[in-house]
Amino acid sequence: IAPPPLAPAGLRSYYFIWVNNPMSGPYGGFPGGPAQMAGPPQKKLDPDSIPGTTQVIEDDQAKRGGQVYVTNIRGQVPPLVTTDFTVQDQGNASPRFMRCTTYSFPSTADLAKQCKVPLAAIIKPFANVPKNETPLYIVNHGEAGPIRCNRCKAYMCPYMQFMEGGRRYQCGFCSCINEVPVQYFQHLDHMGRRMDLYERPELSLGSYEFIATLDYCKNNKPPNPPAYIFMIDVSYNNIKSGLVKLICEELKTLLDRLPKEEGAETLAIKVGFVTYNKILHFYNVKSALAQPQMMVVSDVAEMFVPLLDGFLVNFQESRAVINNLLDQIPDMFAETNESETVFAPVIQAGLEALKAAECSGKLFIFQSSIPTAEAPGKLKNRDDKKLVGTEKEKTLFQPQRGVYEQLTKDCVAQGCCVDLFLFPNQYVDIATMGDVPSHTGGSIYKYSNFQVEMNGQQFLSDLRRDVEKSIGFDAIMRVRTGTGFRATDFFGAIYMNNTTDVEMAAVDCDKAVTVEFKHDDTLSEETGAVMQCALLYTTIGGQRRLRIHNLSLNCSSQLSELYKSCETDALINFFAKSAYRAMLNQPLKTVREILVNQTAHMLACYRKNCASPSAASQLILPDAMKVFPVYMNSLLKTPTLVGSTELSTDDRAFHRLLVNAMGVEETQVLLYPRLIPLHTMDVSSEAIPAPVRCSEERLSESGIFLLENGLSMFLWLGQACPPDLIQNLFNVITNVFQPTSLPVLDNAHSRKIHSIISSISQQRATSMKLLIVKQKDRSEMLFRQHLVEDKGLHGGASYMDFLCYVHREIRQLLT
């Protein structure tokens, strides 16, 4: 390690020297083939001498953890997503709602082009707010509606400048001078600020909501509350596995926990039920009936809803009839031999029901297999391992067009969100089946080879959270910006009919939209860069609202400012989503090369323009991006991008769709999992033990480690692990994952592990099944592919080799 030379004021760089000439053959796995080492063998670099993610996370937690983050300063970089902090909104949106790849935009397009750092925001408009933070205020301007700029239509916010004694205001986005409506007038103080500044959320806060007027509603009519329709595949597989019985039992209690409007006494949501295989069965569950009535639609080519009255009902009023139905469904189909299913007609049926009821809503579809029955949207097995690694590999991830494309369009127009729970035993073409959910703000869950004993708890946890989570329907989002730059590209579980409006049939607390910005003029360093995300949606209680998030960033003609304000976790979220979109149109090899080249370009530009002169053998990284290479290398090794015939096409397509909707927190832990040692923990401490670096070198034969990445959880047992420790563990695991049989937690060690697993599970958006792996067992391979600092099992370099490769690329760019 070399002592850093003096860096420019305020800018910290991370320096280290390669002991030997960096690799000179093509880099292992990317972009070419396996590594060919040239020249004499390298002296091994000490892994602790290269930047580590766990250290960066620990340092930020030590420096900013437990603090109040006040949002009153333009362009301030928030704590990392992994840090525990409290937000106090004082004029800019909380980082829980919006995070940026850099908090200081370059002032010109040329500078942006030169550094190649993408300018983007990751917006999670419905993010959950912790209990100790203030929920969003709701502003009601009555029949006049929200105050907006006449020219650019931006909503009233803290960036509007009042003038002429309060009679006019200048828009902070387009600089247009607007008249203040009479009913909104207020005098200014000696500083030129309105006297009611702190009484009005829209003048003093970064995030708030407006009650929307009828002008913002379809056909100028107030919306009806949304409906939830449960659509259960009752074909042979789902009956035999016990899934149908499990769902029906769960729904009896789950429907009591449907979300309701803040402060509302009664449920506004209506519910409906459909079962299906090759044909569809609708149920009349009107409260006046003694028994539910079934109506069958066998003409799946011309789907219609056979009843209007009694299909969508209030659960509390129809509870007896619904429970009766849920008791009967498993018995009605107990003897079925029907193994074929339809899929597109099921979505069509749900959509038609919502249209007839003139409301938005969500379809919960529980499907076991690829739809092969004769019907619109019938799919065939197109999985072909021979395409992996060729120009045509991209076709495996492209959805089959036609019926599903039209369905997506119709669902979005109606505000019909589709959540798909898949229980496949073989290939189901997730690329196509997941297409409607992933464009309607829906979620996709997958439980391969489902068995009630093994996956039942995991599925039920997911279903409960999915039904209960906060959500808005029939949403349309627009991102407005100040002059000089604009939003040009959008990534997420969204639909776009034009270049500006982001449409989402529903948007929930887990969904994030990543937005890229480009310059169209020079930005002013004095006024900075401002953006406003406005989301129009229908609440769970049927009220139309506007949710506004505002953010102001700095602008600078100094690239050092940009690099100082970068956020690695947001950058990698952007790169993951843009790569996962690009792979639909380009060969994977090209996509990987672009990622590596852009990494080298960003770091070479820093080296050339911001770092102090030093020997070429030194790799110099900006302090804010010093662990960027480990995340980038991990992204290159994800199942989706790695391109191996050993990985299932469905798993790769599933991973692709999941990442597309993720926020910064989710992509961070997915690309750098937490590896937690459990054998050395302090039993008396409340905290989760500090994670270690994600590498085999950190494992010990006598140790026990917990690894989690938000989707999977592993418990790794070393060969020499003491038997009594293992015995305690199994008591705990039975306790956490089989709550029906609760053994006594007899010691502190067990209780501590129990609380660690529980608290990790609560932090994540989906439920993780715990897999136990023993060192040197075959199952250990599944665990090892998550050790992202090591060489990839299916291709891809170790972190160390990747750094060497990037360093070599940087040196080539600079000479």
C-alpha positions in Angstrom: 0.0 0.0 0.0 1.4 3.4 -0.9 0.8 6.5 1.2 -1.5 8.7 -0.8 0.1 11.8 -2.3 -1.7 15.1 -1.4 -5.1 15.1 -3.0 -7.0 18.2 -4.0 -8.7 19.8 -1.1 -11.8 17.9 0.1 -11.3 15.0 -2.2 -10.3 11.6 -0.9 -8.9 8.9 -3.1 -8.1 5.3 -2.4 -4.6 4.3 -3.5 -2.9 1.0 -3.7 0.0 -0.4 -5.7 0.0 -3.7 -7.6 3.0 -5.8 -6.6 3.4 -7.0 -10.1 2.3 -6.3 -13.7 -1.5 -6.7 -13.8 -2.9 -9.7 -15.8 -2.1 -9.5 -19.4 -4.3 -12.3 -20.8 -8.1 -11.9 -21.5 -9.8 -11.5 -18.2 -11.3 -14.7 -16.7 -14.8 -15.2 -17.9 -15.4 -11.6 -19.1 -15.4 -10.4 -21.7 -13.3 -13.2 -23.3 -12.8 -16.8 -22.2 -10.8 -18.2 -19.3 -7.9 -16.3 -18.0 -4.5 -16.8 -19.6 -1.8 -15.7 -17.3 1.2 -14.3 -19.0 4.7 -13.7 -17.6 6.1 -14.8 -14.3 3.7 -15.9 -11.5 2.2 -13.0 -9.6 3.0 -12.3 -6.0 -0.3 -12.6 -4.1 -1.8 -9.4 -3.0 -3.2 -9.4 0.5 -7.0 -9.4 0.1 -7.3 -7.1 3.1 -5.4 -4.4 1.2 -8.1 -4.0 -1.4 -11.2 -2.0 -0.6 -13.9 -4.1 1.2 -17.6 -3.5 1.2 -18.1 -4.7 4.8 -15.6 -2.1 6.0 -17.3 0.7 4.0 -20.7 -0.3 5.4 -19.3 -0.5 9.0 -17.5 2.9 8.7 -20.7 4.7 7.5 -22.7 3.1 10.3 -20.1 4.3 12.8 -20.1 7.8 11.4 -23.7 8.4 10.5 -25.7 5.6 12.2 -28.3 6.5 14.8 -28.3 10.1 13.6 -31.0 12.4 12.3 -30.5 13.1 8.6 -32.0 16.6 8.0 -32.9 17.3 4.3 -32.5 21.1 4.3 -29.2 21.2 2.3 -29.1 21.1 -1.5 -27.0 18.3 -2.9 -26.1 16.6 0.4 -25.2 12.9 0.1 -27.3 10.7 2.4 -26.1 7.9 4.6 -25.8 4.5 2.8 -28.9 2.3 2.5 -27.3 -0.1 5.0 -27.0 2.6 7.7 -29.6 2.9 10.3 -30.7 6.6 10.4 -33.8 8.8 10.9 -34.9 11.3 8.3 -36.3 14.7 9.1 -37.8 16.3 6.0 -37.0 20.0 5.7 -37.5 20.6 2.0 -36.0 17.7 0.1 -37.5 14.2 -0.3 -36.2 11.5 2.1 -33.6 9.2 0.5 -36.1 6.4 1.3 -38.1 7.9 -1.6 -35.4 9.1 -3.9 -31.7 8.4 -4.2 -29.3 9.6 -6.9 -26.2 8.2 -8.6 -24.5 11.5 -7.8 -25.6 14.5 -5.8 -23.6 17.0 -7.9 -24.5 17.0 -11.6 -21.8 18.1 -14.1 -22.8 21.5 -15.5 -22.4 20.6 -19.2 -23.2 17.7 -21.5 -19.5 17.6 -22.5 -18.5 17.0 -18.9 -21.2 14.3 -18.5 -19.9 12.6 -21.6 -16.3 12.8 -20.5 -16.8 11.1 -17.1 -19.4 8.6 -18.3 -21.0 8.5 -14.8 -24.8 7.9 -15.4 -27.0 10.7 -14.0 -30.0 8.9 -12.5 -32.5 8.8 -9.7 -34.0 5.7 -8.2 -37.5 6.6 -7.0 -39.6 4.5 -4.6 -42.7 6.7 -4.4 -44.5 4.4 -1.9 -41.5 3.5 0.3 -42.4 2.4 3.8 -41.6 5.1 6.4 -40.4 3.9 9.8 -42.7 4.5 12.8 -40.4 7.1 14.2 -40.7 9.3 11.1 -43.6 11.6 10.2 -46.0 10.2 7.6 -46.7 12.3 4.6 -49.0 15.3 5.2 -52.2 15.5 3.1 -52.9 19.0 1.6 -56.5 19.8 0.5 -57.0 22.9 -1.6 -60.7 22.2 -2.1 -62.3 22.6 -5.4 -59.5 24.8 -6.8 -57.1 21.9 -6.6 -53.3 22.0 -6.3 -51.5 25.2 -7.3 -49.4 24.6 -10.5 -47.1 26.5 -12.8 -49.0 27.7 -15.8 -46.2 26.8 -18.2 -44.5 23.5 -17.1 -47.3 22.3 -14.8 -44.9 21.7 -11.8 -46.8 21.5 -8.5 -46.3 24.1 -5.7 -43.1 23.2 -3.8 -40.3 24.8 -1.7 -38.4 25.8 -4.9 -41.0 28.3 -6.0 -39.8 31.9 -5.3 -42.5 34.4 -4.2 -42.2 38.1 -5.2 -44.1 41.4 -5.5 -45.3 41.2 -1.9 -46.6 37.7 -2.4 -48.8 38.4 -5.5 -46.6 36.4 -7.9 -44.2 33.5 -7.8 -41.4 32.4 -10.1 -41.4 28.7 -10.9 -38.2 26.9 -9.7 -38.3 24.6 -12.7 -39.0 26.7 -15.8 -38.6 30.2 -14.3 -42.1 31.3 -15.5 -43.7 34.1 -13.5 -47.2 33.1 -12.3 -50.0 35.0 -10.5 -50.8 33.7 -7.1 -54.5 32.7 -6.9 -56.5 35.1 -4.6 -57.4 32.3 -2.2 -53.7 31.3 -1.9 -52.3 34.8 -1.3 -50.2 35.5 1.8 -47.9 38.4 2.8 -44.0 38.0 2.7 -41.7 38.6 5.7 -38.5 40.7 5.6 -36.6 37.8 4.0 -39.1 37.5 1.1 -40.6 34.3 2.5 -44.3 33.7 3.0 -45.6 34.2 6.5 -47.4 30.8 6.4 -44.3 29.0 5.2 -44.1 26.4 8.0 -47.9 25.9 8.1 -48.0 24.7 4.5 -46.3 21.3 3.8 -46.0 22.1 0.1 -43.9 25.2 0.9 -41.6 23.6 3.5 -41.3 19.9 2.9 -39.8 17.7 0.2 -42.7 15.1 0.2 -46.4 15.6 0.7 -49.7 14.7 -0.9 -52.5 16.7 -2.5 -56.2 15.6 -2.6 -56.9 15.5 -6.3 -60.0 17.2 -7.8 -62.4 15.6 -10.3 -60.2 17.0 -13.1 -57.7 14.3 -12.2 -60.2 11.4 -12.3 -61.3 9.2 -15.2 -64.4 10.7 -16.9 -64.4 13.4 -14.2 -66.0 10.9 -11.7 -64.6 9.9 -8.3 -63.1 6.4 -8.5 -64.6 3.3 -6.9 -62.5 1.6 -4.3 -60.2 -1.2 -5.8 -61.0 -4.9 -5.8 -58.8 -8.0 -5.0 -59.6 -11.1 -7.1 -58.1 -14.5 -6.1 -57.7 -16.8 -9.1 -56.7 -20.4 -8.1 -55.4 -23.0 -10.6 -57.2 -26.2 -9.5 -55.4 -28.5 -12.0 -54.0 -31.9 -10.9 -50.5 -30.6 -9.7 -51.9 -27.9 -7.3 -54.5 -30.3 -5.8 -52.0 -33.1 -5.4 -49.4 -30.9 -3.7 -51.9 -29.7 -1.2 -51.5 -26.1 -2.4 -55.2 -25.4 -3.1 -56.2 -26.5 0.4 -53.4 -24.4 1.9 -54.5 -21.3 0.0 -58.2 -21.7 0.9 -57.4 -22.2 4.6 -55.1 -19.1 4.7 -57.7 -16.9 2.9 -60.2 -17.4 5.7 -58.0 -15.4 8.1 -56.0 -13.3 5.6 -59.0 -11.5 4.3 -59.4 -9.9 7.7 -56.1 -8.2 7.2 -56.8 -6.5 3.9 -55.4 -3.0 3.9 -57.7 -0.1 4.7 -57.5 3.7 4.6 -55.8 5.4 7.5 -58.4 5.9 10.2 -61.2 4.0 8.3 -63.5 1.7 10.3 -64.6 -0.6 7.5 -62.9 -2.2 4.5 -63.5 -0.5 1.2 -61.8 -3.2 -0.9 -64.1 -5.7 -2.6 -63.1 -9.4 -3.1 -63.9 -12.0 -5.7 -62.9 -15.7 -6.4 -62.2 -17.7 -9.5 -60.9 -21.3 -9.9 -59.6 -22.6 -13.2 -57.9 -25.3 -15.2 -58.8 -25.5 -18.9 -62.1 -23.7 -18.1 -63.0 -21.0 -15.6 -65.3 -21.2 -12.6 -66.7 -17.9 -11.2 -68.4 -17.8 -7.8 -71.4 -15.8 -6.6 -70.8 -15.1 -2.9 -73.5 -12.5 -2.3 -74.2 -12.1 1.4 -77.9 -13.0 1.0 -77.1 -16.5 -0.3 -77.1 -19.6 1.9 -74.6 -21.4 -0.4 -72.1 -20.0 -2.9 -73.1 -20.5 -6.5 -70.6 -21.6 -9.3 -70.8 -20.4 -12.9 -68.7 -22.0 -15.5 -67.2 -20.3 -18.6 -65.8 -23.0 -21.0 -65.4 -20.7 -24.1 -62.1 -19.3 -23.1 -61.5 -17.7 -26.5 -64.3 -15.2 -25.9 -63.9 -14.5 -22.2 -66.7 -12.8 -20.3 -67.8 -12.5 -16.6 -71.1 -14.5 -16.3 -72.4 -12.5 -13.3 -72.1 -8.9 -12.2 -74.0 -8.9 -8.9 -72.4 -11.1 -6.2 -69.0 -11.6 -7.8 -67.2 -8.7 -6.2 -68.4 -8.4 -2.6 -67.5 -6.8 0.8 -65.7 -9.6 2.7 -67.1 -8.5 6.1 -70.7 -8.7 4.8 -70.2 -12.0 2.9 -67.9 -13.7 5.4 -70.1 -16.8 6.0 -70.7 -17.5 2.3 -67.0 -17.0 1.4 -65.8 -19.3 4.2 -68.3 -21.8 3.0 -66.8 -21.6 -0.5 -63.2 -21.8 0.8 -64.2 -25.0 2.6 -65.7 -26.5 -0.5 -63.1 -25.7 -3.2 -60.5 -28.4 -2.2 -63.2 -31.1 -2.0 -64.9 -30.0 -5.3 -61.7 -30.7 -7.3 -60.2 -33.5 -5.1 -60.7 -36.1 -7.8 -59.5 -34.0 -10.8 -57.3 -35.5 -13.5 -57.1 -32.3 -15.5 -53.5 -31.3 -15.8 -53.7 -28.6 -18.6 -54.2 -25.0 -17.8 -55.0 -21.7 -19.5 -53.4 -18.3 -18.4 -54.2 -15.4 -20.7 -58.0 -16.0 -20.3 -57.6 -15.9 -16.5 -56.1 -12.4 -16.7 -58.7 -11.4 -19.2 -61.5 -12.6 -16.9 -60.1 -10.5 -14.0 -59.8 -7.5 -16.2 -63.4 -7.8 -17.5 -64.7 -8.1 -13.9 -62.9 -4.9 -12.9 -64.2 -3.1 -16.1 -67.7 -4.2 -15.3 -67.4 -2.9 -11.7 -65.7 0.3 -13.0 -62.8 0.0 -10.5 -59.1 -0.7 -10.4 -57.6 -3.7 -8.5 -55.3 -6.6 -8.3 -55.4 -10.2 -9.5 -53.7 -12.8 -7.3 -53.0 -15.7 -9.7 -51.7 -19.1 -8.4 -50.5 -21.1 -11.4 -48.6 -24.4 -11.5 -47.6 -24.9 -15.1 -47.1 -23.5 -18.6 -50.5 -22.9 -20.2 -50.7 -25.6 -22.9 -54.5 -25.9 -23.2 -56.1 -24.6 -26.5 -56.8 -21.0 -25.7 -55.5 -17.5 -26.4 -52.0 -17.1 -25.0 -51.2 -20.8 -25.3 -47.4 -21.3 -24.8 -45.0 -23.9 -26.0 -41.7 -25.0 -24.6 -39.1 -22.9 -26.3 -36.2 -23.4 -23.9 -33.1 -24.2 -25.9 -29.7 -24.6 -24.1 -28.0 -24.6 -27.5 -28.7 -20.8 -27.8 -26.7 -20.0 -24.7 -23.6 -18.1 -25.6 -24.8 -17.3 -29.2 -26.3 -14.2 -30.8 -29.8 -15.7 -30.4 -29.5 -16.2 -26.6 -31.5 -12.9 -26.2 -34.6 -14.5 -27.6 -34.9 -16.8 -24.5 -35.7 -13.6 -22.5 -37.9 -11.9 -25.0 -41.6 -12.5 -24.1 -43.8 -14.0 -26.8 -45.8 -11.2 -28.2 -49.4 -10.9 -29.4 -52.1 -11.7 -26.8 -49.9 -10.8 -23.8 -48.9 -7.4 -25.2 -52.5 -6.4 -25.7 -53.4 -7.7 -22.3 -50.7 -5.5 -20.7 -52.1 -2.5 -22.5 -55.7 -3.2 -21.4 -54.7 -4.0 -17.8 -52.7 -0.7 -17.4 -55.7 1.3 -18.9 -58.0 -0.2 -16.3 -55.6 -0.1 -13.4 -55.5 -3.9 -13.2 -52.3 -5.1 -11.5 -51.4 -8.8 -11.8 -49.5 -10.7 -9.1 -48.3 -14.1 -10.1 -47.5 -16.9 -7.8 -45.8 -19.7 -9.7 -45.4 -23.3 -8.5 -43.5 -25.0 -11.4 -42.0 -28.5 -11.7 -40.5 -27.7 -15.0 -40.0 -24.9 -17.6 -42.9 -22.4 -17.6 -41.5 -19.6 -19.9 -41.3 -17.0 -17.1 -40.1 -14.5 -19.7 -43.6 -14.5 -21.2 -45.8 -15.4 -18.2 -44.1 -12.7 -16.2 -44.6 -10.0 -18.9 -48.0 -8.8 -17.8 -47.1 -8.7 -14.0 -43.9 -6.9 -14.7 -45.6 -4.1 -16.8 -48.5 -3.6 -14.4 -46.6 -2.9 -11.2 -47.2 -6.5 -10.1 -44.9 -9.0 -8.3 -43.8 -12.5 -9.4 -43.1 -15.2 -6.8 -41.7 -18.6 -7.7 -41.6 -21.9 -5.7 -40.0 -24.6 -7.7 -41.1 -28.2 -6.9 -43.5 -26.9 -4.3 -44.2 -29.1 -1.2 -46.4 -27.9 1.6 -44.0 -29.1 4.3 -40.9 -27.5 2.6 -42.2 -24.3 1.0 -45.6 -23.8 2.7 -44.4 -21.2 5.3 -42.3 -19.3 2.8 -45.3 -19.0 0.4 -47.7 -18.0 3.1 -45.4 -15.3 4.4 -45.1 -13.9 0.9 -48.8 -14.0 0.3 -49.6 -12.3 3.6 -47.2 -9.5 3.0 -48.4 -9.1 -0.6 -52.0 -8.8 0.5 -51.3 -6.4 3.4 -48.7 -4.0 1.9 -49.4 -0.4 1.2 -50.3 0.2 -2.4 -51.8 2.8 -4.8 -53.8 2.0 -8.0 -54.3 3.3 -11.5 -51.1 5.4 -11.1 -49.4 7.7 -13.5 -46.1 9.3 -12.7 -44.2 12.2 -14.3 -40.7 13.4 -13.4 -40.2 17.2 -14.1 -36.8 18.8 -14.0 -35.3 22.3 -14.0 -34.0 23.8 -17.2 -30.9 22.3 -18.7 -31.7 18.6 -18.2 -34.6 16.2 -18.6 -35.6 12.6 -17.8 -34.9 10.5 -20.8 -35.2 6.9 -19.8 -37.2 4.9 -17.3 -36.7 1.3 -15.9 -39.1 -0.6 -13.6 -42.3 -2.6 -13.4 -44.0 0.0 -15.5 -45.7 0.7 -18.8 -44.9 3.6 -21.1 -47.2 4.7 -23.9 -45.2 7.9 -24.6 -41.8 9.3 -23.6 -42.9 11.2 -20.4 -45.7 9.3 -18.6 -44.9 6.4 -16.5 -48.0 4.3 -16.1 -48.5 1.7 -13.4 -51.7 -0.3 -12.9 -50.5 -0.3 -9.2 -47.5 0.8 -7.3 -46.6 -0.6 -3.9 -44.0 0.0 -1.2 -41.4 -2.3 -2.8 -41.4 -1.0 -6.4 -38.8 1.4 -7.6 -38.5 3.3 -10.9 -35.0 4.2 -12.0 -34.9 7.4 -14.1 -32.0 8.5 -16.3 -31.3 12.2 -17.0 -29.5 13.9 -19.9 -28.5 17.4 -20.5 -30.2 19.6 -23.1 -28.4 22.8 -22.0 -25.9 24.1 -19.5 -26.9 23.9 -15.8 -26.4 26.8 -13.5 -24.0 26.2 -10.5 -25.9 28.9 -8.7 -29.4 27.4 -8.9 -28.4 23.7 -9.1 -30.5 20.9 -10.5 -34.1 20.4 -9.3 -36.5 17.6 -9.9 -40.1 16.8 -9.0 -41.7 13.4 -9.1 -45.5 13.6 -9.2 -47.6 10.5 -8.8 -51.3 10.5 -9.4 -53.0 7.5 -7.9 -56.2 6.0 -6.3 -55.9 5.1 -2.6 -57.1 1.8 -1.1 -60.2 3.6 0.0 -61.0 5.0 -3.5 -59.7 8.5 -3.1 -57.7 10.2 -5.9 -54.5 11.8 -4.7 -51.2 13.3 -5.9 -48.0 12.3 -4.1 -45.1 14.8 -4.7 -41.4 14.2 -4.0 -38.9 17.1 -4.6 -35.1 16.9 -4.7 -32.5 19.5 -5.3 -28.9 18.7 -6.4 -25.7 20.7 -6.8 -24.2 21.4 -10.2 -20.5 21.9 -10.8 -17.9 22.4 -13.6 -15.4 20.5 -11.4 -15.5 16.7 -12.0 -14.0 16.2 -8.6 -17.3 17.4 -7.1 -19.2 14.8 -9.1 -17.0 12.0 -8.0 -17.1 13.2 -4.3 -20.9 13.0 -4.4 -21.3 9.7 -6.1 -23.3 6.9 -4.5 -22.1 3.4 -5.4 -25.3 1.6 -4.4 -27.4 3.8 -6.6 -25.0 3.5 -9.5 -25.0 -0.3 -9.4 -28.9 -0.3 -9.4 -28.8 1.8 -12.6 -26.2 -0.4 -14.3 -28.1 -3.6 -13.3 -31.4 -2.4 -14.8 -29.9 -0.9 -17.9 -27.9 -4.1 -18.6 -31.0 -6.3 -18.0 -32.9 -4.2 -20.5 -30.0 -4.2 -23.1 -29.7 -8.0 -23.0 -33.1 -8.2 -24.8 -31.6 -6.6 -27.9 -27.8 -7.3 -27.7 -25.7 -10.4 -27.2 -24.7 -11.0 -23.5 -21.0 -10.8 -24.4 -21.6 -7.2 -25.8 -23.6 -6.2 -22.7 -20.8 -7.5 -20.4 -18.1 -5.7 -22.4 -20.1 -2.4 -22.2 -20.3 -2.7 -18.4 -16.6 -3.4 -18.1 -15.7 -0.6 -20.5 -17.9 2.0 -18.7 -16.3 1.0 -15.3 -12.9 1.6 -16.7 -13.9 4.9 -18.4 -15.4 6.3 -15.2 -12.3 5.4 -13.2 -9.9 6.5 -15.8 -11.6 9.9 -16.1 -11.2 10.3 -12.3 -7.5 9.3 -12.5 -6.8 11.8 -15.3 -8.8 14.8 -14.0 -9.1 14.5 -10.2 -6.3 12.5 -8.7 -2.8 13.8 -7.9 -0.1 12.6 -10.3 1.4 9.2 -9.3 3.0 6.1 -10.7 1.1 4.2 -13.4 1.3 1.0 -11.4 -1.0 2.6 -8.8 -4.8 2.0 -9.1 -6.5 5.1 -7.8 -10.2 5.0 -7.0 -12.5 7.8 -5.8 -13.3 7.4 -2.1 -17.1 7.3 -2.8 -16.6 4.6 -5.5 -13.8 2.5 -4.0 -16.0 -0.6 -3.8 -17.8 0.0 -7.1 -15.6 -2.7 -8.8 -16.7 -5.4 -6.4 -20.4 -4.7 -7.1 -19.8 -4.5 -10.9 -18.0 -7.8 -10.9 -20.8 -9.3 -8.9 -23.4 -8.0 -11.4 -21.4 -9.6 -14.2 -21.6 -12.9 -12.4 -25.4 -12.8 -11.7 -27.3 -15.8 -13.2 -28.9 -13.6 -15.8 -25.7 -12.1 -17.2 -23.3 -15.1 -16.8 -24.7 -17.2 -19.6 -24.1 -20.8 -18.5 -25.9 -23.9 -19.7 -26.0 -25.2 -16.1 -28.4 -22.4 -15.1 -32.1 -22.8 -15.9 -33.5 -20.3 -18.4 -36.5 -19.7 -16.1 -34.3 -18.8 -13.1 -32.4 -16.3 -15.2 -35.6 -14.7 -16.6 -37.1 -14.6 -13.1 -34.0 -12.9 -11.7 -34.1 -10.4 -14.6 -37.7 -9.4 -13.9 -37.1 -9.2 -10.1 -34.2 -6.8 -10.4 -36.1 -4.6 -12.8 -38.4 -3.5 -10.0 -35.9 -3.3 -7.2 -34.8 -0.3 -5.2 -31.3 0.6 -4.1 -31.5 -1.4 -0.8 -32.6 -4.6 -2.6 -29.9 -4.5 -5.3 -27.2 -3.7 -2.8 -27.7 -6.8 -0.7 -28.4 -9.0 -3.8 -25.0 -8.0 -5.3 -23.1 -8.1 -2.0 -24.8 -10.6 0.3 -24.3 -10.5 4.1 -22.1 -13.3 5.5 -22.6 -13.3 9.2 -20.4 -15.5 11.6 -22.7 -17.0 14.3 -20.2 -19.1 16.2 -18.3 -16.1 17.6 -21.2 -13.8 18.4 -21.7 -11.9 21.6 -24.9 -13.5 23.0 -25.6 -10.5 25.4 -25.6 -8.0 22.5 -28.8 -6.9 20.8 -27.1 -6.2 17.5 -26.6 -8.6 14.5 -22.9 -9.6 14.4 -20.8 -7.7 11.9 -20.7 -9.4 8.5 -17.4 -10.5 7.1 -16.2 -10.3 3.5 -18.1 -12.5 1.0 -15.3 -14.9 0.3 -14.4 -18.5 1.0 -11.2 -17.3 2.8 -13.4 -15.9 5.6 -15.1 -19.3 6.4 -13.6 -21.5 9.1 -14.0 -25.3 9.5 -15.2 -25.0 13.1 -17.6 -22.1 12.3 -21.2 -21.5 11.5 -22.2 -18.7 9.0 -25.5 -17.2 7.9 -25.6 -15.8 4.4 -28.5 -13.8 3.0 -29.1 -11.7 -0.1 -32.7 -10.7 0.2 -33.9 -13.7 -1.9 -32.1 -16.7 -0.3 -30.8 -17.5 3.1 -28.2 -20.2 3.9 -26.8 -21.7 7.1 -23.3 -23.0 6.4 -21.9 -25.5 8.9 -18.1 -26.1 8.9 -16.8 -29.7 9.0 -15.4 -29.3 12.5 -18.4 -27.5 13.9 -19.2 -28.7 17.6 -22.2 -31.1 17.6 -23.9 -29.4 20.6 -23.8 -26.1 18.7 -25.6 -27.8 15.7 -28.2 -29.4 18.1 -29.1 -25.9 19.5 -29.3 -24.6 16.0 -31.8 -27.2 14.8 -34.0 -26.4 17.8 -34.0 -22.7 16.6 -34.6 -23.5 13.0 -37.6 -25.7 13.8 -38.9 -22.8 16.0 -38.5 -20.1 13.3 -39.6 -22.0 10.3 -42.2 -24.4 11.7 -44.1 -22.2 14.2 -46.7 -24.9 14.7 -44.3 -27.0 16.7 -42.5 -24.8 19.2 -39.7 -26.5 21.1 -38.4 -24.7 24.2 -35.5 -22.4 23.4 -33.3 -23.5 26.2 -30.3 -21.3 25.9 -29.1 -17.8 25.1 -27.2 -18.9 22.0 -30.4 -20.3 20.5 -32.5 -17.3 21.4 -29.9 -15.0 19.8 -29.8 -16.9 16.5 -33.6 -17.0 16.5 -33.7 -13.2 16.9 -31.1 -12.7 14.1 -33.0 -14.8 11.6 -36.3 -13.1 12.5 -34.9 -9.6 12.3 -33.2 -10.2 8.9 -36.5 -11.8 7.6 -38.5 -8.7 8.6 -36.1 -6.4 6.8 -36.6 -8.0 3.4 -39.3 -7.7 0.8 -39.8 -11.4 0.2 -39.7 -14.4 2.5 -36.4 -16.4 2.4 -36.3 -20.2 2.7 -33.4 -21.2 4.9 -31.2 -23.8 3.3 -28.7 -25.7 5.5 -25.5 -26.6 3.8 -22.6 -28.6 5.2 -19.0 -27.9 4.2 -18.0 -30.2 1.3 -21.6 -31.4 0.6 -23.0 -31.2 -2.9 -25.5 -28.6 -1.7 -22.6 -26.3 -0.9 -22.4 -25.3 -4.5 -25.6 -23.3 -4.2 -24.1 -21.4 -1.3 -20.8 -20.8 -2.9 -22.2 -19.0 -5.9 -23.1 -16.2 -3.5 -19.5 -15.7 -2.3 -19.1 -12.8 -4.7 -15.5 -12.0 -4.1 -14.4 -15.4 -5.3 -14.2 -16.8 -8.9 -17.7 -17.5 -10.2 -18.8 -21.1 -10.4 -20.4 -20.6 -13.8 -17.8 -18.2 -15.2 -16.6 -14.8 -14.1 -13.5 -13.6 -12.3 -12.7 -13.2 -8.6 -12.8 -9.6 -7.3 -9.0 -9.5 -7.2 -8.7 -10.6 -10.9 -11.4 -8.2 -12.0 -9.6 -5.3 -10.3 -6.4 -6.2 -12.1 -8.3 -6.4 -15.4 -10.0 -3.0 -14.9 -6.6 -1.5 -13.8 -5.1 -2.7 -17.1 -8.0 -1.2 -19.1 -7.6 2.1 -17.2 -3.9 2.2 -18.1 -4.7 1.6 -21.7 -7.2 4.4 -21.8 -4.7 6.8 -20.3 -1.8 6.0 -22.6 
